[in-house]
């Protein structure tokens, strides 16, 4: 323009920030694009409840819309919702947070996770987490210019994480530990002993722990425990939770973060400038949701029975599968049939019209595994298992 | 309520093999338990939930509020049992409030039900009065919505 010296013109890709170019798209989304070209697929690939949001919650959203609750809320979220969160977290997990300074309502746990990582990680800081894990952990750390350091969990240990697996990974730059139990995609949970060990580990190395508790209502054996409740942990833990899974409210996009005031304030700052507040109607619905957990208990019962069904079917088919104690996924091993996870999933889709997500979407160590969601109608699960049995028989 | 009963209430056609898998029990165990429930009279029968509106039948259903005089011996039971034996009566409950019994009644047509009320029901000694309400449309029966289609708007993979 106007004779100003123009440097070499940027092309499309070079307009994108350097650090983003190397981050791949979500493996789940990648597979979604393939599946969505097909008709009449039985999908065990869906990571959200198949139950509609309980009516009393939807009705509360309608009522809120009716009376015109469509303005901004405070940055932290509606006070009545934060008070509901305080009571719920206290009652279920035994940790009490101040709704004025320690609780922040976010747009799903996804936002909360991003805020937590950005609030804690300086460029070059290392963050420990466990793989296979949900697709967003590694990218979220990279977005904050942190260094992701995965610990590989294994099927033979039920995909559990222990302190001795993390110990060799600690360096001077290790800043935080990211946990997600029950885990997407393995359904692994941790017992009291393992959590105690991890708590001591975090204290010993003075780490901040970010714990994503999104599946905690869907714990089938043992109690739902959070590391935040262990000695010395409250001061160093960011507790993330939301209503998507336990209350079947994925599309409402409501999550929350509970953390000591300084950490919460740091997260609030980012949230304030980038999001302002979570959607008001969704917050109204969430406030109603937390008043009652009978629906949650009913849904958990249905998931648990489907889990029993799908595990028994998979083991009968000859796909070894540890019995997940939480979430709504099973993670059977398919690696002994001469196909990679991806090829197995592609052929299962192509030849039998059944969609499952290859384990590699959740980290390289997911090779040899398949994620099957049982957040699907039982009749569909039965049909999918029948087709899977035929496929496996043919491969043998 | 026992989990097995809950599952059977949801779908009485579920096979013992599937019930066993769902509840992590043996098939033998499930069969024995069902037999036991049947023997004890806890399970009284198995029925399909039918949306009769869809059948285009001309049948008529009504609920009838019935006031009765309780008897010195037997209270409400003797009259209630007598009423419940009529083929037309599909369900009968003893109620609190301004009337005593609530009957769910059906017949082939309006006249059928009207005749049943005026000739059979109202003439029973001890019945003081009846109030008949005809049903116009069925929305939900036994916890099942009659019109709702199961829709799944979720992404196929997420």
Interface residues (C-beta under 8 A of the other chain):
Chain A: X28 X29 X31 X32 X35 X36 X41 X43 X45 X46 X47 X48 X50 X301 X305 X306 X308 X309 X312 X313 X355 X357 X377 X378 X382
Chain B: X3 X6 X7 X18 X21 X22 X23 X24 X150 X152 X154 X155 X156 X157 X158
